Amino acid sequence: EEEGSVVRSPQGRYSPLRGMGLLVGVLQGHPQGYAFLLPETPGEADVFIPPEKLRGAMHKDRVIVRLHKGLRNGRRREGEVHRVLERRNLHVVGTYRGNRRRGVLLPDDRRLPEIKIIKGEHKARPGDKILVQITRWADSIYTLPQGKIIEIIGLEGEPGVDITSIQKKFGFPSTFPSKVLRESEQLDENHILKAAEEEGRLDLRSLPMVTIDDEDARDFDDAVSLERREGGYRLGVHIADVSYYVKERSALDREASRRATSVYFPDRVIPMLPPRLSNGICSLNPGALRLAISVLLDLDEDGKLERYSFHPSIICSDERMTYSDVNRILQGDSLLEERYSSLVQVFRDMAALAEKLKARRLKRGALDFSFPEAKVKLDEQGKPLKIVVNRGGRGESIIEEFMLLCNEVVAAHFHRLKIPFVYRVHERPEEEKLYALRDFLSLFNIRLEGDLQKISPRQFQKIMEAVKNKPAENIVHYVLLRSLPQAFYSVSPMGHFGLAARYYTHFTAPIRRYPDLLVHRILRATLEGGLTPEESRRLAARLPRLVEHSSAQERLAMEAERESLDLKKVEFMEGKEGREYNGVISGVTSFGFFVELENTVEGLVHVTSLLDDFYLFNEKRYELRGERKGKVYRLGDPIKVRLEKVDRKTGTVYFTPLPPG
């Protein structure tokens, strides 16, 4: 009954939900008070829940909904909440309104209702951002949930309070437990050489290698080396040996497992491991002796893998390179070529090999989405100075291709060993989404051919080739990406659709991803004599829970990072009202359309600002069409707009369209 698979009747009998007009799912709330049930049953359409039928259930709650007979407006099912199975808003962040005796919380997430603050001694002032624990749930539209203040984050508008509020909203910790910090302080960087000698590690200190990362990176998981050999290459991918320091079931391990990932906000990083490890003893800093797991890959002249081997090693990175510097060297920057003269040919060889590896991937059907990546640069007060858009270059491609190859080799190796393992899985798209995709592509005279039940990545690849270098390229790529499910971690090798790979894993970032650390432990166990049957059974029992938690934490981190980035983008646009921008229509709805600017800021053109006609929404054609004049605003169209208003409360940027030219 608690799982939502059966329901108890007033007579005390248990019956399955199917056939009783009941559905289990998660509520997706709306600022206007209503919600939709997103059913857990595959193929079931969403269900509209009016405000008065929510019975105190809130956004993200897992509920049972009773369906009403008939259709709402002839097209969408309606229902009411029968029972709440799981409350998912135990803590809420927002702004305090009231005085020290009574008040309410206005949640930052506008899909949540106001929360009445319990009377008592607290020091919250009107305008403070606060963290509240809900102590009593509402049971109807006429009552508010109640809660008590757990933490006063700071006054709204003060430096850093906005990002801290997001951090608290998603439950990411600000500090490490004292026991974890004590363990990290006991790790001695001066014993690295002694440890390497005692373990008989492969000594690669004299092998030229570099790290290549973003300019603002602080934790360096991976270094790369490349040697030209007769008939091909020897590629070295050297990954920080975090498993040497973070022992299973230690305080460090329990905390890393709980966090599962590092979280990257515009003004801070919430690391998975304490800074002494993440930025220090584990990080492959230039000129520092470090313990690593080295994967040595021999490839022929065309980039085909011939053999590979794994080695616990001791290394020393020669340089901390940035993507931008490597890109400039490959473009012939004379000053940088002189500064890194001993590495110039190595970078050229790396770029050539990366191109061969990418060509081999694409040949087998792998997808290559090229989306610009935006970062917001902030001043010391946390105010946005500029938006930097990175469209990627050959330096980024070097690391991407080398890491992809390494991860794939590790996954295939362990699949052959038939032992419990952590795979990175990306399933094929759901059939329902493919039908919608087919309708969308027809707007651009592109056909999605073949059996949709057996869709292959190669069919997606053909679509991407059809729009290459065309105005609609980014939008088509975006819609293709939206049709794909999110990748996740699994103990089952179900393949990776996007990479067209039979086996894939995450091995190359153990400082910031817990699944990678698990993979390192499994690898070390096999290198040290293999798993006993009992160890294998214990591992098989533990892994499903660990990978499920890691997948959930990854999704939370991505949502929080996206929310914080969008918040700073909106803040960046303040004070620029009246300016004109070029953009592309990135979404169309019944209430208007969204425009993405060249700097990746997205804003809304509300239908009420389209004064020249009455516009009708065509959902299947992703367009708004004027009833009298026939003017069309369609997904993917280029457009020029003027910035009208920035609303930080709702996080919305408003545009009005301008005539072309």
TORGU-9695 format. One record per residue (C-alpha): x, y, z; residue in one letter. Coordinates in steps of 0.1 Angstrom, whole numbers, plus 5000, padded with zeros to 4 digits. Example, Ala and Ser with C-alpha at 12.3 -4.5 7.8 and 13.67 -1.06 7.14 Angstrom:
2
{pt {5123,4955,5078},"a"}
{pt {5137,4989,5071},"s"}
end
This chain:
661
{pt {5000,5000,5000},"e"}
{pt {5028,5024,5009},"e"}
{pt {5044,5017,4975},"e"}
{pt {5012,5026,4957},"g"}
{pt {5007,4993,4940},"s"}
{pt {4975,4984,4959},"v"}
{pt {4948,5004,4977},"v"}
{pt {4926,4995,5007},"r"}
{pt {4888,4998,5004},"s"}
{pt {4866,5011,5032},"p"}
{pt {4857,4974,5039},"q"}
{pt {4894,4967,5045},"g"}
{pt {4901,4948,5013},"r"}
{pt {4932,4954,4992},"y"}
{pt {4929,4957,4954},"s"}
{pt {4953,4966,4927},"p"}
{pt {4951,5002,4914},"l"}
{pt {4946,4991,4878},"r"}
{pt {4910,4990,4869},"g"}
{pt {4899,5012,4899},"m"}
{pt {4905,5045,4881},"g"}
{pt {4936,5052,4902},"l"}
{pt {4971,5063,4890},"l"}
{pt {5004,5067,4909},"v"}
{pt {5028,5095,4899},"g"}
{pt {5045,5127,4908},"v"}
{pt {5029,5161,4909},"l"}
{pt {5042,5189,4888},"q"}
{pt {5029,5221,4903},"g"}
{pt {5021,5255,4887},"h"}
{pt {5024,5290,4902},"p"}
{pt {4987,5295,4897},"q"}
{pt {4979,5267,4921},"g"}
{pt {4969,5237,4898},"y"}
{pt {4991,5207,4891},"a"}
{pt {4996,5179,4867},"f"}
{pt {5001,5142,4876},"l"}
{pt {5031,5127,4857},"l"}
{pt {5021,5090,4859},"p"}
{pt {5047,5064,4866},"e"}
{pt {5030,5040,4843},"t"}
{pt {5046,5042,4808},"p"}
{pt {5023,5055,4781},"g"}
{pt {4998,5071,4805},"e"}
{pt {4990,5107,4796},"a"}
{pt {4993,5135,4822},"d"}
{pt {4963,5143,4844},"v"}
{pt {4951,5178,4853},"f"}
{pt {4945,5184,4890},"i"}
{pt {4926,5217,4898},"p"}
{pt {4937,5235,4930},"p"}
{pt {4907,5225,4950},"e"}
{pt {4914,5188,4943},"k"}
{pt {4950,5187,4955},"l"}
{pt {4940,5181,4991},"r"}
{pt {4972,5197,5004},"g"}
{pt {4995,5178,4981},"a"}
{pt {5024,5198,4968},"m"}
{pt {5047,5201,4938},"h"}
{pt {5070,5170,4935},"k"}
{pt {5049,5149,4960},"d"}
{pt {5044,5112,4950},"r"}
{pt {5006,5106,4951},"v"}
{pt {4977,5084,4941},"i"}
{pt {4952,5102,4919},"v"}
{pt {4916,5092,4912},"r"}
{pt {4906,5099,4876},"l"}
{pt {4874,5117,4868},"h"}
{pt {4852,5103,4841},"k"}
{pt {4851,5122,4809},"g"}
{pt {4877,5147,4795},"l"}
{pt {4886,5182,4804},"r"}
{pt {4878,5206,4776},"n"}
{pt {4876,5175,4754},"g"}
{pt {4913,5168,4755},"r"}
{pt {4929,5162,4788},"r"}
{pt {4920,5140,4817},"r"}
{pt {4912,5154,4851},"e"}
{pt {4915,5139,4886},"g"}
{pt {4919,5145,4923},"e"}
{pt {4945,5135,4948},"v"}
{pt {4934,5103,4966},"h"}
{pt {4964,5099,4989},"r"}
{pt {4999,5113,4993},"v"}
{pt {5025,5085,4993},"l"}
{pt {5056,5105,4998},"e"}
{pt {5062,5141,5008},"r"}
{pt {5092,5155,4989},"r"}
{pt {5093,5191,5003},"n"}
{pt {5104,5185,5039},"l"}
{pt {5125,5216,5038},"h"}
{pt {5117,5248,5018},"v"}
{pt {5137,5279,5011},"v"}
{pt {5122,5313,5005},"g"}
{pt {5117,5349,5017},"t"}
{pt {5102,5358,5051},"y"}
{pt {5073,5382,5053},"r"}
{pt {5058,5394,5085},"g"}
{pt {5072,5403,5120},"n"}
{pt {5090,5384,5147},"r"}
{pt {5057,5371,5161},"r"}
{pt {5040,5359,5130},"r"}
{pt {5047,5356,5094},"g"}
{pt {5048,5334,5062},"v"}
{pt {5074,5320,5040},"l"}
{pt {5071,5329,5003},"l"}
{pt {5089,5299,4987},"p"}
{pt {5116,5306,4960},"d"}
{pt {5099,5279,4940},"d"}
{pt {5067,5296,4930},"r"}
{pt {5050,5262,4925},"r"}
{pt {5049,5257,4962},"l"}
{pt {5022,5274,4985},"p"}
{pt {5030,5299,5012},"e"}
{pt {5040,5283,5045},"i"}
{pt {5028,5297,5078},"k"}
{pt {5057,5302,5103},"i"}
{pt {5050,5288,5137},"i"}
{pt {5050,5313,5165},"k"}
{pt {5081,5314,5186},"g"}
{pt {5114,5331,5192},"e"}
{pt {5132,5337,5160},"h"}
{pt {5153,5365,5146},"k"}
{pt {5140,5366,5110},"a"}
{pt {5134,5400,5096},"r"}
{pt {5111,5408,5066},"p"}
{pt {5131,5401,5035},"g"}
{pt {5154,5375,5050},"d"}
{pt {5160,5343,5030},"k"}
{pt {5152,5314,5054},"i"}
{pt {5152,5276,5054},"l"}
{pt {5120,5262,5069},"v"}
{pt {5112,5226,5080},"q"}
{pt {5075,5218,5074},"i"}
{pt {5059,5205,5106},"t"}
{pt {5023,5202,5095},"r"}
{pt {5008,5197,5061},"w"}
{pt {4978,5214,5046},"a"}
{pt {4947,5192,5040},"d"}
{pt {4927,5215,5017},"s"}
{pt {4929,5246,4995},"i"}
{pt {4917,5267,5025},"y"}
{pt {4947,5259,5048},"t"}
{pt {4984,5265,5047},"l"}
{pt {5012,5241,5056},"p"}
{pt {5031,5252,5087},"q"}
{pt {5068,5251,5094},"g"}
{pt {5096,5263,5117},"k"}
{pt {5127,5283,5108},"i"}
{pt {5158,5261,5107},"i"}
{pt {5183,5286,5094},"e"}
{pt {5184,5323,5085},"i"}
{pt {5205,5324,5053},"i"}
{pt {5208,5362,5050},"g"}
{pt {5190,5393,5038},"l"}
{pt {5177,5391,5002},"e"}
{pt {5201,5409,4979},"g"}
{pt {5232,5406,5000},"e"}
{pt {5263,5391,4982},"p"}
{pt {5261,5353,4979},"g"}
{pt {5227,5349,4995},"v"}
{pt {5210,5340,4962},"d"}
{pt {5233,5311,4954},"i"}
{pt {5234,5299,4991},"t"}
{pt {5195,5298,4989},"s"}
{pt {5197,5275,4959},"i"}
{pt {5223,5254,4976},"q"}
{pt {5201,5251,5007},"k"}
{pt {5170,5244,4986},"k"}
{pt {5186,5214,4970},"f"}
{pt {5201,5202,5003},"g"}
{pt {5238,5205,4994},"f"}
{pt {5260,5209,5025},"p"}
{pt {5282,5238,5033},"s"}
{pt {5308,5220,5054},"t"}
{pt {5323,5186,5060},"f"}
{pt {5317,5167,5093},"p"}
{pt {5346,5170,5117},"s"}
{pt {5354,5133,5115},"k"}
{pt {5358,5136,5077},"v"}
{pt {5381,5166,5080},"l"}
{pt {5402,5148,5107},"r"}
{pt {5406,5118,5084},"e"}
{pt {5416,5141,5055},"s"}
{pt {5442,5159,5077},"e"}
{pt {5459,5125,5085},"q"}
{pt {5468,5120,5048},"l"}
{pt {5505,5128,5043},"d"}
{pt {5516,5141,5009},"e"}
{pt {5552,5135,5018},"n"}
{pt {5547,5097,5019},"h"}
{pt {5537,5094,4982},"i"}
{pt {5571,5082,4970},"l"}
{pt {5574,5057,4998},"k"}
{pt {5539,5044,4991},"a"}
{pt {5547,5040,4954},"a"}
{pt {5579,5020,4962},"e"}
{pt {5561,4998,4987},"e"}
{pt {5534,4990,4962},"e"}
{pt {5557,4985,4933},"g"}
{pt {5539,5011,4912},"r"}
{pt {5549,5017,4876},"l"}
{pt {5572,5048,4876},"d"}
{pt {5560,5072,4850},"l"}
{pt {5576,5103,4865},"r"}
{pt {5598,5109,4834},"s"}
{pt {5569,5104,4809},"l"}
{pt {5559,5139,4796},"p"}
{pt {5523,5145,4804},"m"}
{pt {5499,5174,4810},"v"}
{pt {5465,5183,4823},"t"}
{pt {5441,5202,4801},"i"}
{pt {5411,5219,4818},"d"}
{pt {5391,5251,4820},"d"}
{pt {5408,5282,4832},"e"}
{pt {5389,5282,4865},"d"}
{pt {5394,5245,4873},"a"}
{pt {5408,5236,4907},"r"}
{pt {5406,5198,4908},"d"}
{pt {5426,5179,4882},"f"}
{pt {5414,5143,4878},"d"}
{pt {5432,5134,4846},"d"}
{pt {5465,5139,4828},"a"}
{pt {5473,5127,4793},"v"}
{pt {5505,5116,4775},"s"}
{pt {5511,5107,4739},"l"}
{pt {5541,5090,4722},"e"}
{pt {5545,5084,4685},"r"}
{pt {5555,5048,4678},"r"}
{pt {5562,5029,4647},"e"}
{pt {5529,5024,4630},"g"}
{pt {5508,5043,4655},"g"}
{pt {5505,5059,4690},"y"}
{pt {5508,5050,4727},"r"}
{pt {5482,5071,4745},"l"}
{pt {5484,5074,4783},"g"}
{pt {5453,5084,4803},"v"}
{pt {5464,5089,4839},"h"}
{pt {5437,5093,4865},"i"}
{pt {5441,5104,4901},"a"}
{pt {5442,5073,4924},"d"}
{pt {5415,5085,4948},"v"}
{pt {5408,5049,4959},"s"}
{pt {5443,5047,4975},"y"}
{pt {5433,5075,5000},"y"}
{pt {5395,5071,5003},"v"}
{pt {5391,5036,5018},"k"}
{pt {5358,5018,5017},"e"}
{pt {5335,5025,5047},"r"}
{pt {5358,5052,5061},"s"}
{pt {5342,5085,5071},"a"}
{pt {5356,5100,5039},"l"}
{pt {5340,5073,5019},"d"}
{pt {5306,5076,5036},"r"}
{pt {5305,5113,5030},"e"}
{pt {5316,5110,4994},"a"}
{pt {5289,5083,4988},"s"}
{pt {5263,5106,5004},"r"}
{pt {5273,5136,4982},"r"}
{pt {5280,5114,4951},"a"}
{pt {5291,5144,4930},"t"}
{pt {5307,5178,4932},"s"}
{pt {5284,5207,4924},"v"}
{pt {5295,5237,4904},"y"}
{pt {5278,5270,4910},"f"}
{pt {5289,5303,4894},"p"}
{pt {5306,5315,4926},"d"}
{pt {5316,5283,4944},"r"}
{pt {5321,5246,4942},"v"}
{pt {5305,5221,4967},"i"}
{pt {5332,5194,4964},"p"}
{pt {5325,5157,4969},"m"}
{pt {5358,5154,4988},"l"}
{pt {5374,5178,5012},"p"}
{pt {5397,5204,4996},"p"}
{pt {5428,5188,5011},"r"}
{pt {5421,5159,4987},"l"}
{pt {5401,5175,4958},"s"}
{pt {5425,5204,4954},"n"}
{pt {5455,5189,4971},"g"}
{pt {5469,5154,4975},"i"}
{pt {5446,5138,4948},"c"}
{pt {5447,5166,4923},"s"}
{pt {5473,5162,4895},"l"}
{pt {5488,5196,4901},"n"}
{pt {5518,5205,4879},"p"}
{pt {5552,5195,4893},"g"}
{pt {5538,5174,4921},"a"}
{pt {5543,5137,4926},"l"}
{pt {5510,5119,4925},"r"}
{pt {5496,5084,4927},"l"}
{pt {5475,5075,4897},"a"}
{pt {5458,5047,4878},"i"}
{pt {5473,5048,4843},"s"}
{pt {5456,5033,4813},"v"}
{pt {5481,5027,4784},"l"}
{pt {5465,5023,4750},"l"}
{pt {5483,5013,4719},"d"}
{pt {5466,5025,4687},"l"}
{pt {5474,5021,4650},"d"}
{pt {5479,5049,4626},"e"}
{pt {5441,5052,4621},"d"}
{pt {5433,5053,4658},"g"}
{pt {5422,5017,4660},"k"}
{pt {5428,5001,4695},"l"}
{pt {5454,4973,4694},"e"}
{pt {5461,4966,4731},"r"}
{pt {5457,4982,4765},"y"}
{pt {5469,4978,4801},"s"}
{pt {5461,4991,4835},"f"}
{pt {5488,5002,4860},"h"}
{pt {5489,5017,4895},"p"}
{pt {5515,5044,4889},"s"}
{pt {5534,5073,4902},"i"}
{pt {5534,5103,4879},"i"}
{pt {5543,5140,4877},"c"}
{pt {5523,5163,4854},"s"}
{pt {5546,5187,4835},"d"}
{pt {5521,5215,4828},"e"}
{pt {5486,5227,4838},"r"}
{pt {5473,5236,4804},"m"}
{pt {5440,5254,4796},"t"}
{pt {5417,5246,4767},"y"}
{pt {5421,5282,4754},"s"}
{pt {5460,5280,4754},"d"}
{pt {5460,5246,4736},"v"}
{pt {5435,5259,4710},"n"}
{pt {5458,5290,4704},"r"}
{pt {5489,5268,4701},"i"}
{pt {5471,5247,4675},"l"}
{pt {5461,5279,4657},"q"}
{pt {5498,5290,4655},"g"}
{pt {5501,5315,4684},"d"}
{pt {5539,5322,4682},"s"}
{pt {5542,5334,4719},"l"}
{pt {5526,5303,4733},"l"}
{pt {5545,5281,4708},"e"}
{pt {5577,5295,4722},"e"}
{pt {5566,5292,4758},"r"}
{pt {5556,5255,4754},"y"}
{pt {5581,5246,4726},"s"}
{pt {5587,5211,4740},"s"}
{pt {5550,5203,4739},"l"}
{pt {5539,5219,4706},"v"}
{pt {5544,5187,4685},"q"}
{pt {5527,5166,4712},"v"}
{pt {5496,5188,4710},"f"}
{pt {5496,5185,4672},"r"}
{pt {5498,5147,4675},"d"}
{pt {5471,5147,4701},"m"}
{pt {5448,5168,4680},"a"}
{pt {5454,5145,4650},"a"}
{pt {5447,5114,4670},"l"}
{pt {5415,5130,4685},"a"}
{pt {5402,5137,4650},"e"}
{pt {5408,5100,4640},"k"}
{pt {5390,5088,4672},"l"}
{pt {5361,5110,4666},"k"}
{pt {5358,5099,4629},"a"}
{pt {5357,5063,4641},"r"}
{pt {5330,5071,4666},"r"}
{pt {5309,5090,4641},"l"}
{pt {5313,5062,4616},"k"}
{pt {5297,5037,4639},"r"}
{pt {5268,5061,4645},"g"}
{pt {5277,5081,4676},"a"}
{pt {5259,5115,4680},"l"}
{pt {5279,5147,4681},"d"}
{pt {5258,5175,4697},"f"}
{pt {5276,5208,4696},"s"}
{pt {5259,5231,4720},"f"}
{pt {5276,5263,4732},"p"}
{pt {5284,5262,4769},"e"}
{pt {5279,5295,4789},"a"}
{pt {5295,5306,4821},"k"}
{pt {5287,5338,4840},"v"}
{pt {5318,5357,4852},"k"}
{pt {5311,5375,4886},"l"}
{pt {5328,5403,4905},"d"}
{pt {5338,5400,4941},"e"}
{pt {5302,5409,4952},"q"}
{pt {5287,5381,4931},"g"}
{pt {5274,5405,4905},"k"}
{pt {5275,5393,4869},"p"}
{pt {5301,5410,4847},"l"}
{pt {5298,5391,4815},"k"}
{pt {5285,5359,4799},"i"}
{pt {5313,5338,4783},"v"}
{pt {5301,5314,4756},"v"}
{pt {5324,5285,4748},"n"}
{pt {5317,5267,4716},"r"}
{pt {5345,5242,4720},"g"}
{pt {5377,5238,4701},"g"}
{pt {5404,5212,4693},"r"}
{pt {5417,5214,4729},"g"}
{pt {5383,5203,4743},"e"}
{pt {5380,5176,4716},"s"}
{pt {5414,5161,4727},"i"}
{pt {5403,5155,4762},"i"}
{pt {5368,5145,4752},"e"}
{pt {5379,5118,4728},"e"}
{pt {5407,5105,4750},"f"}
{pt {5383,5102,4780},"m"}
{pt {5355,5086,4759},"l"}
{pt {5380,5059,4746},"l"}
{pt {5393,5052,4781},"c"}
{pt {5359,5049,4797},"n"}
{pt {5347,5026,4769},"e"}
{pt {5378,5003,4772},"v"}
{pt {5374,5000,4809},"v"}
{pt {5337,4991,4806},"a"}
{pt {5343,4965,4779},"a"}
{pt {5371,4950,4799},"h"}
{pt {5349,4945,4830},"f"}
{pt {5320,4932,4810},"h"}
{pt {5343,4904,4797},"r"}
{pt {5354,4896,4833},"l"}
{pt {5317,4891,4843},"k"}
{pt {5320,4907,4877},"i"}
{pt {5296,4932,4893},"p"}
{pt {5303,4966,4878},"f"}
{pt {5290,5002,4874},"v"}
{pt {5279,5011,4838},"y"}
{pt {5269,5044,4824},"r"}
{pt {5237,5037,4805},"v"}
{pt {5218,5057,4778},"h"}
{pt {5187,5041,4766},"e"}
{pt {5170,5046,4732},"r"}
{pt {5142,5072,4731},"p"}
{pt {5106,5063,4740},"e"}
{pt {5083,5056,4711},"e"}
{pt {5059,5084,4721},"e"}
{pt {5087,5110,4719},"k"}
{pt {5098,5097,4686},"l"}
{pt {5063,5103,4671},"y"}
{pt {5064,5139,4683},"a"}
{pt {5099,5142,4669},"l"}
{pt {5088,5130,4636},"r"}
{pt {5060,5156,4634},"d"}
{pt {5085,5183,4644},"f"}
{pt {5111,5173,4617},"l"}
{pt {5084,5174,4590},"s"}
{pt {5083,5212,4595},"l"}
{pt {5118,5212,4580},"f"}
{pt {5110,5187,4553},"n"}
{pt {5131,5161,4571},"i"}
{pt {5119,5125,4574},"r"}
{pt {5126,5102,4603},"l"}
{pt {5127,5070,4585},"e"}
{pt {5127,5033,4596},"g"}
{pt {5110,5014,4624},"d"}
{pt {5107,5037,4654},"l"}
{pt {5107,5008,4678},"q"}
{pt {5142,4999,4666},"k"}
{pt {5155,5035,4662},"i"}
{pt {5193,5036,4659},"s"}
{pt {5217,5065,4666},"p"}
{pt {5227,5065,4629},"r"}
{pt {5192,5077,4620},"q"}
{pt {5196,5107,4644},"f"}
{pt {5230,5113,4628},"q"}
{pt {5214,5116,4593},"k"}
{pt {5191,5143,4607},"i"}
{pt {5220,5162,4621},"m"}
{pt {5238,5161,4588},"e"}
{pt {5206,5174,4570},"a"}
{pt {5206,5206,4591},"v"}
{pt {5243,5212,4594},"k"}
{pt {5253,5249,4590},"n"}
{pt {5216,5259,4586},"k"}
{pt {5197,5284,4608},"p"}
{pt {5177,5257,4624},"a"}
{pt {5207,5235,4633},"e"}
{pt {5208,5245,4670},"n"}
{pt {5170,5241,4675},"i"}
{pt {5169,5207,4657},"v"}
{pt {5198,5195,4678},"h"}
{pt {5180,5208,4709},"y"}
{pt {5148,5190,4701},"v"}
{pt {5167,5158,4692},"l"}
{pt {5184,5160,4726},"l"}
{pt {5151,5166,4744},"r"}
{pt {5137,5134,4728},"s"}
{pt {5165,5114,4744},"l"}
{pt {5163,5100,4779},"p"}
{pt {5187,5111,4805},"q"}
{pt {5218,5089,4810},"a"}
{pt {5221,5071,4844},"f"}
{pt {5242,5046,4863},"y"}
{pt {5233,5010,4863},"s"}
{pt {5247,4976,4872},"v"}
{pt {5233,4963,4839},"s"}
{pt {5252,4968,4806},"p"}
{pt {5224,4982,4786},"m"}
{pt {5246,5002,4762},"g"}
{pt {5249,5039,4754},"h"}
{pt {5226,5051,4726},"f"}
{pt {5242,5086,4722},"g"}
{pt {5278,5071,4719},"l"}
{pt {5266,5041,4699},"a"}
{pt {5286,5021,4724},"a"}
{pt {5278,4986,4737},"r"}
{pt {5295,4992,4770},"y"}
{pt {5304,5025,4787},"y"}
{pt {5313,5036,4822},"t"}
{pt {5326,5067,4841},"h"}
{pt {5362,5061,4852},"f"}
{pt {5380,5094,4846},"t"}
{pt {5368,5117,4873},"a"}
{pt {5370,5100,4907},"p"}
{pt {5377,5133,4925},"i"}
{pt {5342,5147,4916},"r"}
{pt {5320,5116,4908},"r"}
{pt {5314,5087,4932},"y"}
{pt {5307,5061,4905},"p"}
{pt {5342,5066,4891},"d"}
{pt {5356,5059,4926},"l"}
{pt {5336,5027,4927},"l"}
{pt {5350,5017,4893},"v"}
{pt {5386,5024,4905},"h"}
{pt {5380,5002,4936},"r"}
{pt {5368,4973,4914},"i"}
{pt {5398,4978,4891},"l"}
{pt {5423,4978,4919},"r"}
{pt {5407,4947,4934},"a"}
{pt {5412,4928,4901},"t"}
{pt {5448,4941,4898},"l"}
{pt {5455,4929,4933},"e"}
{pt {5444,4893,4927},"g"}
{pt {5407,4896,4919},"g"}
{pt {5375,4894,4939},"l"}
{pt {5367,4863,4960},"t"}
{pt {5332,4848,4955},"p"}
{pt {5322,4864,4988},"e"}
{pt {5335,4898,4979},"e"}
{pt {5317,4896,4945},"s"}
{pt {5284,4887,4963},"r"}
{pt {5288,4916,4987},"r"}
{pt {5296,4940,4958},"l"}
{pt {5266,4928,4938},"a"}
{pt {5244,4935,4968},"a"}
{pt {5257,4970,4975},"r"}
{pt {5261,4984,4940},"l"}
{pt {5224,4988,4930},"p"}
{pt {5217,5011,4959},"r"}
{pt {5249,5031,4954},"l"}
{pt {5243,5037,4916},"v"}
{pt {5207,5046,4921},"e"}
{pt {5216,5072,4947},"h"}
{pt {5244,5085,4925},"s"}
{pt {5220,5090,4895},"s"}
{pt {5196,5108,4918},"a"}
{pt {5223,5131,4931},"q"}
{pt {5236,5138,4896},"e"}
{pt {5201,5149,4885},"r"}
{pt {5198,5172,4916},"l"}
{pt {5232,5187,4909},"a"}
{pt {5224,5194,4873},"m"}
{pt {5191,5211,4883},"e"}
{pt {5207,5232,4909},"a"}
{pt {5236,5243,4886},"e"}
{pt {5211,5252,4858},"r"}
{pt {5189,5272,4882},"e"}
{pt {5219,5291,4896},"s"}
{pt {5232,5299,4861},"l"}
{pt {5198,5310,4849},"d"}
{pt {5195,5333,4879},"l"}
{pt {5228,5350,4871},"k"}
{pt {5219,5353,4835},"k"}
{pt {5186,5371,4844},"v"}
{pt {5206,5394,4868},"e"}
{pt {5230,5401,4840},"f"}
{pt {5202,5415,4818},"m"}
{pt {5190,5440,4844},"e"}
{pt {5196,5476,4833},"g"}
{pt {5197,5467,4796},"k"}
{pt {5161,5474,4789},"e"}
{pt {5156,5489,4754},"g"}
{pt {5186,5472,4738},"r"}
{pt {5181,5451,4707},"e"}
{pt {5193,5415,4702},"y"}
{pt {5194,5388,4676},"n"}
{pt {5181,5354,4687},"g"}
{pt {5163,5322,4677},"v"}
{pt {5129,5310,4687},"i"}
{pt {5136,5282,4712},"s"}
{pt {5101,5273,4723},"g"}
{pt {5065,5280,4714},"v"}
{pt {5035,5278,4737},"t"}
{pt {4999,5290,4738},"s"}
{pt {5009,5321,4758},"f"}
{pt {5038,5332,4736},"g"}
{pt {5072,5320,4725},"f"}
{pt {5107,5319,4740},"f"}
{pt {5138,5334,4723},"v"}
{pt {5174,5324,4730},"e"}
{pt {5199,5351,4724},"l"}
{pt {5235,5346,4711},"e"}
{pt {5247,5349,4746},"n"}
{pt {5224,5319,4756},"t"}
{pt {5200,5341,4777},"v"}
{pt {5164,5329,4771},"e"}
{pt {5134,5352,4774},"g"}
{pt {5097,5353,4767},"l"}
{pt {5077,5371,4740},"v"}
{pt {5043,5371,4757},"h"}
{pt {5013,5367,4733},"v"}
{pt {4999,5400,4747},"t"}
{pt {5028,5419,4733},"s"}
{pt {5019,5407,4697},"l"}
{pt {4996,5436,4690},"l"}
{pt {4994,5433,4652},"d"}
{pt {4971,5403,4651},"d"}
{pt {4953,5376,4671},"f"}
{pt {4977,5346,4673},"y"}
{pt {4966,5310,4674},"l"}
{pt {4989,5282,4688},"f"}
{pt {4994,5252,4666},"n"}
{pt {5010,5226,4689},"e"}
{pt {5018,5201,4662},"k"}
{pt {5036,5227,4641},"r"}
{pt {5053,5244,4670},"y"}
{pt {5041,5278,4658},"e"}
{pt {5019,5308,4666},"l"}
{pt {5000,5320,4635},"r"}
{pt {4982,5353,4630},"g"}
{pt {4945,5348,4623},"e"}
{pt {4941,5377,4599},"r"}
{pt {4976,5384,4584},"k"}
{pt {4990,5349,4586},"g"}
{pt {5023,5360,4602},"k"}
{pt {5040,5329,4617},"v"}
{pt {5064,5326,4647},"y"}
{pt {5079,5291,4645},"r"}
{pt {5104,5271,4665},"l"}
{pt {5138,5276,4650},"g"}
{pt {5132,5309,4633},"d"}
{pt {5158,5336,4636},"p"}
{pt {5143,5368,4652},"i"}
{pt {5153,5403,4663},"k"}
{pt {5139,5414,4697},"v"}
{pt {5140,5443,4721},"r"}
{pt {5145,5437,4759},"l"}
{pt {5114,5451,4776},"e"}
{pt {5115,5440,4812},"k"}
{pt {5135,5418,4836},"v"}
{pt {5116,5402,4865},"d"}
{pt {5141,5387,4890},"r"}
{pt {5112,5375,4913},"k"}
{pt {5099,5351,4886},"t"}
{pt {5133,5347,4869},"g"}
{pt {5118,5359,4836},"t"}
{pt {5132,5381,4808},"v"}
{pt {5106,5397,4786},"y"}
{pt {5112,5406,4749},"f"}
{pt {5091,5422,4722},"t"}
{pt {5097,5413,4685},"p"}
{pt {5112,5437,4660},"l"}
{pt {5107,5439,4622},"p"}
{pt {5135,5420,4604},"p"}
{pt {5163,5440,4589},"g"}
end
